[in-house]
Amino acid sequence: MIGTSPRAKLLDAAIDHIARHGGADRSLRALAADLGTSHRMLIYHFGSKEGLLTAVAREVEGRQRAALADLDPAGFWRRLTDDDLRANEKLFFQLYGQALGGTPGTAEFLDGVVDDWLGPIEARLAQLGVPAADRPAHARLGLAVTRGLLLDLVTTGDREAVDAAMAMFMARYEHP
């Protein structure tokens, strides 16, 4: 749970609901009913359906960044590819495309979508012994590979293939 304010409670409920049932295709009124609130409360706290979905995706991303520090790379990949996160990952890619396409209410999604990850990834790379001068490029590469394989997974469902590809990528860091 992220907090006890009404907005935080709604956000927690939305994260849980979307993880279990999806939601990007639902209307704001339908999402509100699913969450046991009114569409007016969602508009008050999040501005729009897109604002709610952006808040959900950003919070889930924040939770994943926090987990990066506590897990080894293989454990982190297992966490990211857990079936319980699939609906949130689909939402992430849907919002990414909408924000890049200029869908109203989604521009905020792009704030930090890359840069917020680079510092935590570089910190993990330091623990793996990657030289400081090489860390920025390796961080971007790792983020791109991870997101590309997650997109592959939500598109194809081929867990075995994406796991094999990630294992091959991670092998390069066993002895940097």
C-alpha positions in Angstrom: 0.0 0.0 0.0 1.4 3.4 -0.9 -0.5 5.6 1.6 -3.6 6.3 3.4 -4.9 9.4 1.6 -8.1 8.9 -0.4 -6.0 9.3 -3.6 -3.5 6.8 -2.4 -6.2 4.3 -1.5 -7.8 4.7 -4.9 -4.4 4.3 -6.6 -3.7 1.1 -4.7 -7.1 -0.3 -5.6 -6.6 0.6 -9.2 -3.2 -1.1 -9.3 -4.6 -4.3 -7.8 -7.7 -4.2 -10.1 -5.7 -3.7 -13.3 -3.2 -6.3 -12.3 -6.0 -8.8 -12.0 -8.4 -7.7 -14.7 -6.8 -5.2 -17.0 -8.6 -1.9 -17.4 -7.2 0.2 -20.2 -10.1 -0.7 -22.4 -12.7 0.1 -19.7 -14.5 3.5 -19.5 -13.8 5.8 -16.6 -17.3 5.1 -15.2 -16.7 1.3 -15.5 -13.3 1.6 -13.7 -14.9 3.7 -11.0 -17.6 1.1 -10.4 -15.0 -1.6 -10.4 -13.1 0.3 -7.7 -16.2 1.1 -5.6 -16.1 4.8 -6.2 -17.6 7.4 -8.6 -16.1 8.6 -11.8 -16.2 12.1 -10.3 -13.8 11.0 -7.5 -11.4 9.6 -10.1 -11.6 12.8 -12.1 -11.0 14.8 -8.9 -7.9 12.8 -7.9 -6.5 11.9 -11.4 -8.0 14.4 -13.9 -9.1 11.7 -16.4 -9.0 8.0 -17.2 -5.6 8.6 -18.8 -4.4 10.4 -15.7 -5.5 7.4 -13.6 -3.8 4.9 -15.9 -0.7 7.0 -16.0 -0.6 7.2 -12.2 -1.0 3.4 -12.0 1.8 2.8 -14.5 4.2 5.2 -12.8 3.6 3.7 -9.4 4.1 0.2 -10.7 7.3 1.4 -12.4 8.5 3.0 -9.1 7.9 -0.3 -7.3 9.9 -2.2 -9.9 12.8 0.3 -9.6 12.8 -0.2 -5.8 12.9 -4.0 -6.3 15.9 -3.7 -8.6 18.2 -2.8 -5.7 17.1 -5.8 -3.7 17.3 -8.6 -6.3 20.0 -10.1 -8.4 19.5 -9.6 -12.2 17.9 -13.1 -12.7 15.6 -12.5 -9.8 14.6 -9.1 -11.1 13.8 -10.6 -14.5 11.7 -13.3 -12.9 9.8 -10.6 -11.0 9.2 -8.6 -14.2 8.0 -11.6 -16.1 5.7 -12.9 -13.4 2.2 -13.5 -14.8 0.7 -11.3 -12.1 2.4 -8.3 -13.8 1.2 -9.0 -17.4 -1.8 -6.6 -17.3 0.4 -3.9 -15.9 3.0 -4.4 -18.5 0.4 -4.3 -21.3 -0.9 -1.0 -19.8 2.7 0.3 -19.7 3.2 -0.3 -23.4 -0.3 1.0 -24.3 0.4 4.2 -22.5 3.8 4.6 -23.9 2.4 4.4 -27.4 -0.5 6.8 -26.6 1.9 9.3 -25.0 4.2 9.1 -28.0 1.2 9.6 -30.3 0.0 12.6 -28.4 -3.1 11.2 -26.8 -4.4 13.9 -24.5 -3.8 13.2 -20.8 -0.8 10.9 -21.4 2.1 13.2 -22.0 3.0 13.1 -18.3 3.7 9.4 -18.7 6.9 10.1 -20.6 8.4 12.2 -17.8 11.2 10.0 -16.5 10.1 6.9 -18.3 13.8 6.4 -19.3 15.8 8.7 -17.1 14.3 7.5 -13.8 15.7 4.0 -14.5 19.2 4.9 -15.5 20.5 5.7 -12.0 19.2 2.5 -10.4 20.5 0.4 -13.3 23.9 2.1 -13.2 24.1 1.4 -9.4 23.4 -2.3 -10.1 26.0 -2.3 -12.8 28.5 -0.9 -10.4 27.8 -3.8 -8.1 28.5 -6.1 -11.1 31.9 -4.5 -11.7 31.1 -2.5 -14.8 33.6 0.4 -15.2 32.1 3.8 -14.4 32.8 5.2 -17.8 30.8 2.3 -19.4 27.8 2.4 -17.1 25.6 5.0 -18.9 25.7 3.1 -22.2 25.2 -0.3 -20.5 22.3 1.1 -18.5 20.5 2.3 -21.6 21.2 -1.0 -23.4 19.9 -3.0 -20.4 16.8 -0.9 -20.2 16.2 -1.3 -24.0 16.8 -5.0 -24.0 14.5 -5.5 -20.9 11.7 -3.5 -22.4 12.0 -5.1 -25.8 11.8 -8.6 -24.3 8.9 -7.6 -22.1 7.1 -6.3 -25.2 7.9 -9.6 -26.9 6.5 -11.5 -24.0 3.2 -9.5 -23.8 2.9 -9.8 -27.6 3.8 -13.5 -28.1 3.5 -15.0 -24.7 6.6 -17.0 -25.5 8.1 -17.1 -22.0 10.8 -19.7 -22.9 12.1 -17.7 -25.8 12.3 -14.4 -23.9 13.9 -16.1 -20.9 16.5 -17.6 -23.2 17.2 -14.2 -24.8 17.5 -12.5 -21.4 19.8 -15.3 -20.1 22.1 -14.7 -23.1 22.1 -11.0 -22.5 22.8 -11.3 -18.8 25.6 -13.8 -19.4 27.7 -10.9 -20.7 27.7 -9.4 -17.2 28.9 -12.5 -15.4 32.5 -11.5 -15.9 32.5 -7.8 -17.1 
